[in-house]
Amino acid sequence: MTQQRWQVLNALANAIPTGQGSDCLLVGVDGVDGAGKTVFADELAAVLRATGRPSVRVSIDDFHNVRATRYRRGRESPEGFLLDSFNYARLHTDVLEPLGPGGSRRYRPRGHDLASDHDVRPEPQRAPAGSTVVIDGLFLHRDELARVWDFSIFLDVPFEVTAQRMAARDGSNPDPNHPSMHRYVEAQKLYIAACTPRHKANVIIDNTSLGDPRIVFPQHLATAPKN
């Protein structure tokens, strides 16, 4: 990890409030596909733990809908990718409610296995009292989720960059304007236009350079002294 990346993560860890009593605190890490959400959320949780704060990691990628639901509007449909990708009912029942205010802290970290396309119900785990729960994923500021976050982050990266990252990761086409990318890129453009995640997030980070991320908003956090 570069010094600049550590400084940004440390500034975020200092800015995230602590939970009240035994309640957990929900932190969302949003951004388009390929923005670097999963690694960033992993590292943020690790920095929080290093400061003595218990943290829990969950990814919305473990709460996909089954394939029949994901593609019910057609395999090329941007609207289908936006509206049908994830099982928000299971996410609420298994994660957000038990880890929300007054919750039992007994949560299930997974609701679906993407490889087998089967819904799953693992044994519940119990989050430590006062945990910071870091959840990464697409579309975290849509109506079903926007109000649940105690603190949220949007990783801002151009599609020209994220498409290249996706190509390296998934073997997809590196051109965001290629027809094979239409479903995904257009869905995320629809999301950004309709849900304005940049206006809803507590912090916006330019994550174009993985080694040199920059806090874009709020300005006071960008210029705060780094411990």
VENKA-V798658 format. One record per helix or strand of 2 or more residues. SS is the DSSP state (@ for helix, = for strand). FROM is the first residue (numbers start at 1). TO is the last residue. Records with the same first field share a line. If there is no record, write none. Layout:
SS = FROM-TO + FROM-TO
This chain:
@ = 3-15 + 37-50 + 60-63 + 67-70 + 78-84 + 88-96 + 159-170 + 179-195 + 197-200 + 219-222
= = 25-31 + 55-59 + 106-107 + 112-113 + 118-119 + 125-126 + 132-136 + 151-156 + 203-206 + 214-217
